[in-house]
Amino acid sequence: MSAPMMMDRKKMLVAAMIAAGLLFLMIGAILVDVSRTVLAGNPPPADQVISYENLGRVWGPAVAHFGIFLFVLGLVAAALMLEDIDVFVRLFLLIVAFVALLLVLAGSTTIFG
């Protein structure tokens, strides 16, 4: 028996997926921004330049796309699994998930600018 304000497992799973998706999306954007930093002083060695390029072109978008996948999956799971929310809220969650999916399909330049 749980208190009325406690969330059940479905709600916790949905909230965790949405939060993890946003967290991974933020980490991916941070990785891309770190790769674009310009260090003052002497030019960096070639291996450091290559690692910065890999950070911005491979790891940042990969982490961000995993984050947007979790985010969309969490929104769809919220719309399908949570029966106690209003029908229009469920429809809105599906529309937001569809728009987020369109952002991914349009390319990662829409995510990072």
C-alpha positions in Angstrom: 0.0 0.0 0.0 1.4 3.4 -1.0 0.5 6.9 -0.1 -1.6 8.9 -2.5 1.2 11.2 -3.5 3.6 8.4 -4.4 4.3 7.5 -8.0 3.9 4.0 -9.2 6.6 2.1 -11.2 5.2 3.1 -14.6 5.3 6.8 -13.8 8.7 6.5 -12.3 10.0 4.7 -15.4 8.5 7.3 -17.7 9.9 10.2 -15.7 13.3 8.6 -15.5 13.4 8.0 -19.3 12.4 11.6 -20.0 14.9 13.0 -17.5 17.7 10.7 -18.7 17.0 11.7 -22.3 17.2 15.4 -21.4 20.4 14.7 -19.5 22.1 12.9 -22.3 20.9 15.6 -24.7 22.6 18.2 -22.5 25.8 16.2 -22.2 26.0 15.8 -26.0 25.6 19.5 -26.5 28.3 20.2 -23.9 30.6 17.8 -25.7 30.1 19.6 -29.0 30.6 23.0 -27.4 33.8 21.8 -25.7 35.1 20.7 -29.0 34.7 24.2 -30.4 36.7 25.9 -27.7 39.8 27.8 -28.8 42.8 27.7 -26.5 44.8 30.8 -26.2 48.6 30.7 -26.6 50.5 28.1 -28.5 48.7 26.0 -31.0 47.7 22.6 -29.6 49.4 19.4 -30.8 47.9 17.5 -33.8 46.6 14.7 -31.6 44.7 17.1 -29.4 43.1 18.8 -32.5 42.1 15.3 -33.8 40.6 14.4 -30.4 38.6 17.7 -30.3 37.3 17.0 -33.8 36.3 13.5 -32.7 34.6 14.9 -29.7 32.5 17.4 -31.7 31.8 15.2 -34.7 31.3 11.8 -33.2 30.8 11.6 -29.5 28.7 14.7 -28.9 26.1 13.9 -31.6 26.1 10.2 -30.6 25.3 11.0 -27.0 22.8 13.6 -28.0 21.0 11.3 -30.4 20.8 8.6 -27.7 19.4 11.3 -25.4 16.7 12.3 -27.9 15.9 8.6 -28.4 15.3 8.2 -24.7 13.3 11.5 -24.6 11.0 10.4 -27.5 10.7 6.9 -26.0 9.7 8.4 -22.7 7.1 10.7 -24.2 5.6 7.8 -26.2 5.6 5.6 -23.2 3.9 8.4 -21.2 1.2 8.7 -23.8 0.6 5.0 -24.1 1.2 3.6 -20.6 -0.3 6.2 -18.3 -4.1 5.8 -18.4 -5.0 8.2 -15.7 -4.0 11.3 -17.6 -6.4 13.2 -19.9 -6.8 12.2 -23.5 -5.8 15.6 -24.8 -2.6 15.5 -22.7 -1.8 12.1 -24.2 -2.3 13.5 -27.7 -0.1 16.5 -26.8 2.6 14.1 -25.7 2.4 12.2 -28.9 2.6 15.4 -30.9 5.7 16.6 -28.9 7.3 13.2 -29.5 6.6 13.5 -33.2 8.1 17.0 -33.4 11.2 15.8 -31.5 11.5 12.9 -33.9 11.3 15.3 -36.9 14.1 17.3 -35.3 16.3 14.2 -35.3 15.4 13.3 -38.9 16.2 16.9 -40.0 19.8 16.5 -38.9 21.8 17.3 -35.8 22.4 20.9 -37.0 18.8 21.6 -35.7 19.8 20.3 -32.3 23.0 22.2 -31.8 22.6 25.2 -34.1 
